Amino acid sequence: MNPSKPTFAPQLYIKSGVFNVDFYTKALGAVELQRWTNDDGSIHAIELSLEGNLFHLHEESPKKGQFD
C-alpha cells in the first residue's frame, strides 16, 4: 500500500457463530491477513485483502444496529 494514498476498508457483517470464510478465499481469491476469534472459536472479525485492497468481515451486533 502507498502510505500517501487515502485508503478505505469496507466492512461486511457476518452472522454470529461463523467459523469458516472459505468463500472469500476460495471463490474470490482473498488473502487472510488477520483474524480475531471469540471464546468459542467463531469469527469476531477478519481482515482480508483482495488484489491489494483491504476489507473486513465483522460479526454482526444487533445492539449496535450492525446487521448483514
C-alpha positions as CSV (number, residue, x, y, z in Angstrom):
1,M,0.0,0.0,0.0
2,N,1.0,3.5,-0.7
3,P,1.1,5.4,2.7
4,S,0.3,8.7,1.0
5,K,-2.8,7.3,-0.7
6,P,-6.0,7.5,1.2
7,T,-7.4,4.1,2.0
8,F,-10.9,2.8,2.6
9,A,-11.6,-0.7,4.1
10,P,-15.3,-1.8,3.6
11,Q,-16.8,-3.7,6.4
12,L,-19.2,-6.6,5.8
13,Y,-21.2,-8.1,8.6
14,I,-21.5,-11.8,9.1
15,K,-23.9,-13.8,11.3
16,S,-22.7,-14.7,14.8
17,G,-21.3,-18.2,15.1
18,V,-19.5,-18.2,11.7
19,F,-16.3,-20.4,11.8
20,N,-15.4,-20.5,8.1
21,V,-15.0,-17.8,5.5
22,D,-13.6,-20.1,2.7
23,F,-16.0,-18.4,0.2
24,Y,-13.9,-15.3,0.3
25,T,-10.5,-17.0,0.0
26,K,-11.5,-19.8,-2.5
27,A,-14.1,-18.1,-4.7
28,L,-12.8,-14.6,-4.7
29,G,-9.0,-15.2,-4.1
30,A,-8.9,-13.1,-1.0
31,V,-5.9,-13.4,1.4
32,E,-6.5,-13.6,5.1
33,L,-4.3,-11.0,6.9
34,Q,-5.6,-11.2,10.5
35,R,-8.3,-12.9,12.4
36,W,-9.9,-12.2,15.8
37,T,-12.0,-15.1,17.3
38,N,-14.5,-15.4,20.1
39,D,-14.0,-17.8,23.0
40,D,-15.9,-20.5,21.2
41,G,-13.6,-20.2,18.1
42,S,-16.2,-18.4,15.9
43,I,-15.0,-15.4,14.0
44,H,-15.4,-12.0,15.6
45,A,-13.6,-10.1,12.9
46,I,-11.3,-10.9,10.0
47,E,-9.1,-8.7,7.8
48,L,-8.8,-9.8,4.2
49,S,-7.0,-8.4,1.1
50,L,-8.4,-8.8,-2.4
51,E,-6.0,-7.7,-5.1
52,G,-4.2,-5.5,-2.6
53,N,-7.5,-3.9,-1.3
54,L,-8.4,-4.3,2.4
55,F,-11.8,-5.3,3.6
56,H,-13.1,-6.6,6.9
57,L,-15.7,-9.1,7.9
58,H,-17.2,-8.4,11.3
59,E,-19.6,-10.3,13.5
60,E,-23.0,-8.6,13.4
61,S,-24.0,-6.7,16.5
62,P,-27.8,-6.1,16.7
63,K,-27.4,-4.0,19.8
64,K,-25.3,-1.5,17.7
65,G,-27.6,-1.8,14.7
66,Q,-25.0,-3.7,12.7
67,F,-26.5,-6.4,10.6
68,D,-25.5,-8.3,7.4
